[in-house]
Amino acid sequence: MSEPNLTVVVIEDDKQIRRFVRSTLEAQGMTVFEAETGQQGLREAAFRLPDLIV
């Protein structure tokens, strides 16, 4: 039986860090959405209803 697919919103203003976190989480089978600012992150969280916000 496989693990459920988790949805994550990553909020980080540094593009390189954001991409690194994204690729690491995706390698673990998670669906990742990115946000560059806190305001964008809140919108993504409200729309995506993630399991985790980083």
N, C-alpha and C positions, 0 to 999 in steps of 0.2 A: 504494500500500500504506500503510495507516495504522499509526501507532505503537501499541505494546501499551499497554493501560490499566494504569497503575501504581497501587498501593495505598500510601497514606501514613497514618501515625499522627502526629497533631500533639499534643504534650504542652505545655500552657501554662496557667498558673493565671489569667492575665488573660483574661477572656471576650472583650473587644473584640479583643485581639491574636489570640486563637485563631480567632475568626470571620473576621478579615481574612485570615489565612494560609490558612484553609480555602477561602474564596471565591476567592482568587488561584490556589490549586492546582487547584480544581475548574474554573476557567476554562481551565486548560491540559489538561483532560480526565482529571485524576487522580481516583481514588476516595479520599475523605478520611474518617478516623475521628478523633474528638476525645477527649482525656483531660485532665482538670483537674489531676491529680497524677501524680507519678512512678509510684506504685503502680498507679493506673488505667492508665497508659501501658504498664506491663509486662504487665498482663493483656490489654490490647488487642493488643499486639505478639505475645503468645503465641497468642492466638486467631485474629488476622487474618493473621499471617505477612506483614507489609508489606514492600514493596520499599524503603521509606524511613521513618525515624523522625525527626521534627523536634521 
